[in-house]
Amino acid sequence: MDAVERIRAWLEEKDYDGVLLNRRDNYAWISKGAENNVVDNSENGAAYYVIRRDGIDLLADSSDLSRMDEEQNPLGGKPVLIPWYEPKELYIADHIRRGRFVSDTGIAGTVNVQEELVDLRLKLTEDEVRRYEEAGALCAHIVEGVCREAEPGMTEVEAANMLRCRCISQGISPDCVLVGSDERIFSYRHPVPTGEKIENSLMVVLGGEKYGLNVSLTRMVYFAPVPEHIMERYEKTQYIFACMQMMMREGLTYKEYFQNVMELYREAGYGGEWKMHHQGGPAGYGCREFIVTPDSSKTIHTGQAYAWNPTILGTKCEETTFLDEDGLRILTKTSKWPRRIINTPYGRTEAAEILERQPGI
């Protein structure tokens, strides 16, 4: 069932006449990757898809309607002009006055159903998974390439800009770029890049988006042998990460899942570390569709993407994965990065290693 069919079945179930979709993530989902943006740092877009049980409209003002209709309207929505000089809310309210409409923003007095829409878009189609695999591979190659080419003496900002430029050249939006080196890795869980010069170690984090789908991954590199106490922490982080991947199963509640995660940290000797950074959650048209907490009431399902990111101070493991009936698929895995096979009580999987390399090589 594609996104439009899913929406219409939901409209029928809820007895709604239609839904207005303006958020860029929902627009990308419903249209298989079309872009609804003028300003990149806004979560809302330039146009509205109005999905009804029996038709689709495309609403936008005179600045964008013709462009959106001709270039970003794969659903073939009927174009409807909103004069830029008239109050948008009043115009939309008039357009939907003969029905029971909801929206993803709450515009024009409609009920905001964004949380329900997130639940609808979590299960991915085969086409979405193929696009996700492409996006994941591209992001991983870029991050790993930067880790292989960054050198001591470069600043964190220079390495981050290398990453951003390569993402943009591949049609990837680098929405979250974190680059930390040396002591900053031990001081901050989110090392936003600075002018600090890289010396012995580097952590590179990317949250990238392509086709509306969000990819998250982390890689670490040392330009000298990894200190024993760091390797000890990293191996424990790898084990927690592997368990988090392999213990996912259809129908497992997030509450039970997170209790297991907390126990893994406790058994590793770092019982409080889970409190210092979120552990991730299901991914897709949001970087995390929602962050899983100890009190999360929802349930793990197959057919969904996940991005878990356990961390013990100075170390972190993070990949984007897809869980299907046959098991786990790592979407951000390449053949060029060292990985370690890890056995867990739930099965075995791989986790990225810290790359050790000599400067200039």
C-alpha positions as a printed NumPy array, in Angstrom:
array([[  0.   ,   0.   ,   0.   ],
       [  1.547,   3.321,  -1.053],
       [  1.339,   6.525,   0.984],
       [ -1.784,   7.912,  -0.708],
       [ -3.649,   4.621,  -0.297],
       [ -2.57 ,   4.482,   3.338],
       [ -3.763,   8.057,   3.909],
       [ -7.128,   7.366,   2.295],
       [ -7.695,   4.219,   4.326],
       [ -6.907,   6.251,   7.442],
       [ -9.302,   9.041,   6.362],
       [-12.027,   6.435,   5.972],
       [-11.273,   4.894,   9.345],
       [-11.281,   8.268,  11.119],
       [-14.239,   9.643,   9.146],
       [-12.189,  12.613,   7.877],
       [-12.878,  14.198,   4.491],
       [ -9.25 ,  15.149,   3.928],
       [ -5.859,  16.104,   5.323],
       [ -3.603,  19.076,   4.528],
       [  0.098,  18.214,   4.294],
       [  2.506,  21.156,   4.431],
       [  5.459,  19.844,   6.399],
       [  8.429,  19.029,   4.203],
       [  8.817,  15.539,   5.683],
       [  5.201,  14.593,   4.975],
       [  5.32 ,  16.121,   1.5  ],
       [  8.405,  14.028,   0.688],
       [  6.709,  10.907,   2.071],
       [  3.441,  11.28 ,   0.184],
       [  5.193,  12.215,  -3.1  ],
       [  8.096,   9.702,  -3.002],
       [ 10.76 ,  12.33 ,  -2.479],
       [  9.484,  15.575,  -4.027],
       [ 10.871,  18.721,  -2.405],
       [  8.566,  21.26 ,  -0.807],
       [ 11.04 ,  23.907,   0.191],
       [ 12.221,  27.415,  -0.496],
       [ 13.855,  28.06 ,   2.876],
       [ 15.962,  25.049,   3.829],
       [ 15.871,  25.524,   7.596],
       [ 12.072,  25.537,   7.843],
       [ 10.139,  22.335,   8.641],
       [  7.155,  23.724,   6.707],
       [  7.079,  24.013,   2.929],
       [  5.866,  26.3  ,   0.189],
       [  2.848,  24.215,  -0.862],
       [  0.058,  22.125,   0.588],
       [ -1.104,  18.784,  -0.678],
       [ -4.774,  18.392,   0.219],
       [ -5.466,  14.659,   0.141],
       [ -9.174,  13.882,  -0.02 ],
       [-10.921,  10.551,  -0.33 ],
       [-11.711,  11.334,  -3.972],
       [ -9.046,  13.745,  -5.154],
       [ -5.883,  15.747,  -4.515],
       [ -5.323,  19.499,  -4.613],
       [ -2.028,  21.391,  -4.651],
       [ -2.248,  24.769,  -2.907],
       [  0.469,  27.434,  -3.13 ],
       [  0.807,  31.166,  -3.652],
       [  1.786,  32.943,  -6.849],
       [  5.5  ,  32.782,  -6.015],
       [  5.555,  28.984,  -6.103],
       [  2.414,  27.432,  -7.569],
       [  3.598,  27.103, -11.162],
       [  7.004,  25.718, -10.131],
       [  5.537,  23.281,  -7.635],
       [  2.915,  22.144, -10.139],
       [  5.407,  21.59 , -12.949],
       [  8.382,  20.243, -10.991],
       [  7.268,  18.896,  -7.592],
       [  3.766,  17.513,  -8.16 ],
       [  4.161,  13.793,  -8.917],
       [  0.697,  13.084,  -7.502],
       [ -0.888,  15.28 , -10.144],
       [ -2.69 ,  17.428,  -7.598],
       [ -5.062,  20.051,  -9.019],
       [ -3.265,  23.425,  -8.713],
       [ -5.093,  25.995,  -6.58 ],
       [ -3.723,  29.542,  -6.349],
       [ -3.571,  31.329,  -2.999],
       [ -2.991,  35.056,  -3.684],
       [  0.134,  36.008,  -1.756],
       [ -1.488,  39.231,  -0.58 ],
       [ -4.491,  37.54 ,   1.043],
       [ -4.437,  35.921,   4.503],
       [ -3.424,  32.302,   3.859],
       [ -5.325,  30.894,   6.838],
       [ -8.598,  32.484,   5.712],
       [ -8.135,  31.281,   2.14 ],
       [ -7.422,  27.724,   3.24 ],
       [-10.319,  27.782,   5.706],
       [-12.628,  28.745,   2.852],
       [-11.197,  26.018,   0.591],
       [-11.954,  23.258,   3.112],
       [-15.146,  24.662,   4.605],
       [-17.347,  21.879,   3.188],
       [-15.798,  18.996,   5.05 ],
       [-14.013,  17.631,   8.091],
       [-10.349,  18.31 ,   7.445],
       [ -7.258,  17.838,   9.588],
       [ -3.631,  18.833,   8.988],
       [  0.004,  18.365,   9.965],
       [  0.354,  21.981,  11.192],
       [ -2.98 ,  22.956,  12.731],
       [ -3.54 ,  25.67 ,  10.109],
       [ -6.95 ,  27.301,   9.694],
       [ -8.282,  25.824,  12.911],
       [ -7.74 ,  22.213,  11.831],
       [ -6.73 ,  19.532,  14.309],
       [ -2.994,  18.795,  14.151],
       [ -2.599,  15.041,  13.503],
       [  1.162,  14.954,  12.95 ],
       [  1.72 ,  12.191,  15.507],
       [ -0.781,   9.959,  13.711],
       [  0.842,  10.713,  10.366],
       [  4.227,   9.657,  11.746],
       [  2.699,   6.325,  12.748],
       [  1.296,   5.942,   9.214],
       [  4.608,   6.566,   7.481],
       [  6.797,   4.351,   9.681],
       [  6.269,   1.177,   7.634],
       [  8.365,   1.458,   4.473],
       [  7.523,   0.144,   1.023],
       [ 10.011,  -1.808,  -1.092],
       [ 10.656,   1.317,  -3.196],
       [ 11.35 ,   3.346,  -0.08 ],
       [ 13.771,   0.72 ,   1.199],
       [ 15.648,   0.785,  -2.12 ],
       [ 15.938,   4.545,  -1.924],
       [ 17.021,   4.247,   1.698],
       [ 19.74 ,   1.749,   0.788],
       [ 21.086,   4.149,  -1.831],
       [ 21.032,   7.097,   0.569],
       [ 22.642,   5.063,   3.35 ],
       [ 25.482,   3.843,   1.137],
       [ 26.185,   7.348,  -0.155],
       [ 26.264,   8.84 ,   3.335],
       [ 28.527,   6.087,   4.648],
       [ 30.999,   6.446,   1.76 ],
       [ 31.167,  10.194,   2.333],
       [ 31.692,   9.999,   6.111],
       [ 34.275,   7.244,   5.811],
       [ 36.045,   9.121,   3.022],
       [ 36.371,  12.196,   5.224],
       [ 37.722,  10.045,   8.054],
       [ 40.33 ,   8.585,   5.687],
       [ 41.385,  11.967,   4.305],
       [ 41.254,  14.249,   7.343],
       [ 44.695,  15.012,   8.724],
       [ 46.157,  16.25 ,  11.998],
       [ 46.55 ,  20.021,  11.766],
       [ 43.217,  20.462,   9.989],
       [ 40.527,  22.169,  12.008],
       [ 37.256,  20.502,  12.893],
       [ 35.482,  23.103,  10.738],
       [ 37.632,  22.219,   7.733],
       [ 36.781,  18.529,   8.101],
       [ 33.097,  19.403,   8.563],
       [ 33.086,  21.565,   5.44 ],
       [ 34.686,  18.725,   3.469],
       [ 31.801,  16.546,   4.621],
       [ 29.146,  19.141,   3.791],
       [ 30.502,  19.805,   0.299],
       [ 30.613,  16.106,  -0.57 ],
       [ 27.068,  15.618,   0.682],
       [ 25.743,  18.527,  -1.368],
       [ 27.514,  17.262,  -4.501],
       [ 25.638,  13.938,  -4.087],
       [ 22.24 ,  15.517,  -3.504],
       [ 22.33 ,  14.855,   0.228],
       [ 21.215,  17.534,   2.657],
       [ 23.769,  17.557,   5.53 ],
       [ 21.266,  18.45 ,   8.242],
       [ 23.441,  17.451,  11.198],
       [ 27.233,  17.574,  10.96 ],
       [ 29.223,  16.981,  14.143],
       [ 33.013,  16.808,  14.098],
       [ 34.902,  16.546,  17.359],
       [ 38.559,  15.922,  18.029],
       [ 40.677,  14.854,  20.967],
       [ 39.487,  16.241,  24.322],
       [ 36.281,  17.694,  22.847],
       [ 35.052,  14.145,  22.228],
       [ 35.273,  13.565,  25.993],
       [ 33.71 ,  16.894,  26.907],
       [ 30.634,  16.996,  24.685],
       [ 28.136,  14.434,  23.383],
       [ 27.319,  16.76 ,  20.459],
       [ 30.686,  18.183,  19.354],
       [ 29.595,  20.95 ,  16.995],
       [ 32.724,  21.666,  14.881],
       [ 35.02 ,  24.506,  15.934],
       [ 38.355,  25.968,  14.866],
       [ 40.123,  23.482,  17.144],
       [ 42.946,  21.673,  15.342],
       [ 42.822,  17.895,  15.06 ],
       [ 45.69 ,  16.097,  16.783],
       [ 45.228,  12.431,  17.686],
       [ 41.577,  11.505,  17.237],
       [ 38.408,  12.417,  15.408],
       [ 34.697,  11.616,  15.647],
       [ 32.54 ,  12.347,  12.584],
       [ 28.732,  12.277,  12.78 ],
       [ 26.318,  12.819,   9.907],
       [ 22.581,  13.217,   9.819],
       [ 21.912,  13.359,   6.069],
       [ 18.679,  13.44 ,   4.071],
       [ 18.027,  12.24 ,   0.519],
       [ 14.628,  11.488,  -1.054],
       [ 13.165,  12.77 ,   2.214],
       [ 14.725,   9.794,   4.047],
       [ 17.093,  10.451,   6.938],
       [ 20.385,   8.638,   7.463],
       [ 22.417,   8.774,  10.695],
       [ 25.881,   7.333,  11.327],
       [ 29.044,   7.893,  13.344],
       [ 32.664,   6.925,  12.638],
       [ 35.816,   7.366,  14.723],
       [ 39.471,   7.529,  13.688],
       [ 42.715,   7.627,  15.66 ],
       [ 46.014,   8.797,  14.196],
       [ 47.911,   6.79 ,  16.826],
       [ 47.223,   3.496,  18.601],
       [ 43.896,   3.686,  20.432],
       [ 44.548,   4.007,  24.183],
       [ 43.64 ,   0.873,  26.114],
       [ 40.995,   2.57 ,  28.268],
       [ 39.296,   4.003,  25.146],
       [ 39.305,   0.631,  23.418],
       [ 37.77 ,  -0.937,  26.525],
       [ 34.954,   1.621,  26.451],
       [ 34.464,   1.294,  22.731],
       [ 34.194,  -2.488,  22.835],
       [ 31.502,  -2.188,  25.5  ],
       [ 29.687,   0.408,  23.391],
       [ 29.922,  -1.961,  20.417],
       [ 28.407,  -4.772,  22.46 ],
       [ 25.515,  -2.582,  23.658],
       [ 24.982,  -1.454,  20.063],
       [ 24.961,  -5.049,  18.776],
       [ 22.452,  -6.121,  21.419],
       [ 20.249,  -3.119,  20.652],
       [ 20.158,  -4.18 ,  17.021],
       [ 19.634,  -7.89 ,  17.519],
       [ 17.085,  -7.826,  20.335],
       [ 14.56 ,  -5.955,  18.179],
       [ 11.608,  -8.114,  17.239],
       [  8.04 ,  -7.699,  16.073],
       [  5.727,  -6.783,  18.944],
       [  8.402,  -5.961,  21.542],
       [  7.311,  -2.883,  23.462],
       [  9.72 ,   0.018,  23.646],
       [  9.277,   0.025,  27.414],
       [ 10.617,  -3.522,  27.672],
       [ 13.272,  -2.786,  25.051],
       [ 14.568,   0.226,  26.98 ],
       [ 14.659,  -1.695,  30.247],
       [ 16.989,  -4.136,  28.472],
       [ 19.128,  -1.239,  27.228],
       [ 19.524,   0.162,  30.742],
       [ 20.531,  -3.292,  31.975],
       [ 23.168,  -3.547,  29.234],
       [ 24.754,  -0.296,  30.43 ],
       [ 24.648,  -1.516,  34.019],
       [ 26.3  ,  -4.822,  33.124],
       [ 29.008,  -2.924,  31.223],
       [ 29.848,  -0.967,  34.386],
       [ 28.481,   2.316,  33.045],
       [ 24.972,   2.289,  34.493],
       [ 24.362,   6.04 ,  34.235],
       [ 25.687,   6.625,  30.731],
       [ 22.322,   6.124,  29.006],
       [ 21.128,   9.28 ,  30.784],
       [ 23.781,  11.433,  29.107],
       [ 22.506,  11.114,  25.508],
       [ 19.357,   9.796,  23.861],
       [ 19.648,   6.25 ,  22.546],
       [ 17.877,   6.796,  19.211],
       [ 14.667,   5.377,  17.808],
       [ 12.801,   4.602,  14.595],
       [ 13.982,   6.58 ,  11.577],
       [ 12.58 ,   7.494,   8.184],
       [ 11.16 ,  10.851,   7.153],
       [ 12.412,  12.258,  10.426],
       [ 15.983,  11.954,  11.697],
       [ 14.257,  10.039,  14.476],
       [ 10.522,   9.678,  14.001],
       [ 10.48 ,   9.834,  17.782],
       [ 13.08 ,   9.405,  20.508],
       [ 12.556,   6.254,  22.55 ],
       [ 12.541,   6.797,  26.328],
       [ 12.009,   4.448,  29.297],
       [  8.311,   5.398,  29.249],
       [  7.649,   5.081,  25.502],
       [  4.327,   3.322,  24.99 ],
       [  4.703,   2.174,  21.375],
       [  5.929,  -1.096,  19.897],
       [  8.732,  -2.27 ,  17.599],
       [  7.591,  -3.537,  14.198],
       [  9.285,  -5.094,  11.189],
       [  9.277,  -3.111,   7.955],
       [ 10.672,  -0.051,   9.708],
       [ 14.04 ,   1.731,   9.818],
       [ 15.906,   2.394,  13.047],
       [ 18.857,   4.5  ,  14.152],
       [ 20.234,   3.523,  17.565],
       [ 23.277,   5.324,  18.955],
       [ 24.615,   4.038,  22.295],
       [ 27.455,   6.07 ,  23.753],
       [ 29.92 ,   5.781,  26.602],
       [ 31.912,   8.979,  27.165],
       [ 34.417,   9.39 ,  24.332],
       [ 32.896,   6.609,  22.213],
       [ 29.761,   6.111,  20.154],
       [ 28.297,   3.546,  17.753],
       [ 25.594,   4.615,  15.309],
       [ 24.139,   3.17 ,  12.116],
       [ 20.858,   3.335,  10.237],
       [ 19.267,  -0.086,   9.863],
       [ 16.15 ,  -1.756,   8.486],
       [ 14.316,  -4.553,  10.273],
       [ 12.397,  -7.027,   8.125],
       [ 11.067, -10.545,   8.59 ],
       [ 14.464, -11.992,   7.619],
       [ 16.382,  -9.962,  10.176],
       [ 18.468,  -6.814,  10.296],
       [ 19.947,  -4.905,   7.357],
       [ 22.587,  -2.244,   8.011],
       [ 21.913,   0.526,   5.485],
       [ 25.125,   2.423,   6.309],
       [ 27.589,  -0.446,   5.904],
       [ 30.404,  -0.376,   3.346],
       [ 33.074,  -2.917,   2.501],
       [ 35.897,  -0.414,   3.093],
       [ 35.54 ,   0.199,   6.819],
       [ 36.862,  -2.241,   9.454],
       [ 34.067,  -4.009,  11.318],
       [ 33.929,  -6.576,  14.096],
       [ 31.578,  -9.534,  14.392],
       [ 29.877,  -9.458,  17.8  ],
       [ 28.038, -12.388,  19.348],
       [ 25.078, -11.523,  21.563],
       [ 22.378, -13.596,  23.297],
       [ 20.051, -12.472,  20.501],
       [ 22.27 , -13.388,  17.554],
       [ 25.353, -11.924,  15.96 ],
       [ 25.941,  -8.804,  13.945],
       [ 28.699,  -6.381,  12.963],
       [ 29.776,  -3.075,  14.449],
       [ 32.128,  -0.484,  12.985],
       [ 35.609,  -0.384,  14.502],
       [ 37.709,   2.653,  15.314],
       [ 39.922,   3.242,  12.284],
       [ 43.618,   3.452,  13.13 ],
       [ 45.685,   5.207,  10.488],
       [ 48.954,   7.048,  10.22 ],
       [ 48.815,  10.68 ,   9.162],
       [ 49.208,  11.031,   5.413],
       [ 48.161,   7.437,   4.734]])
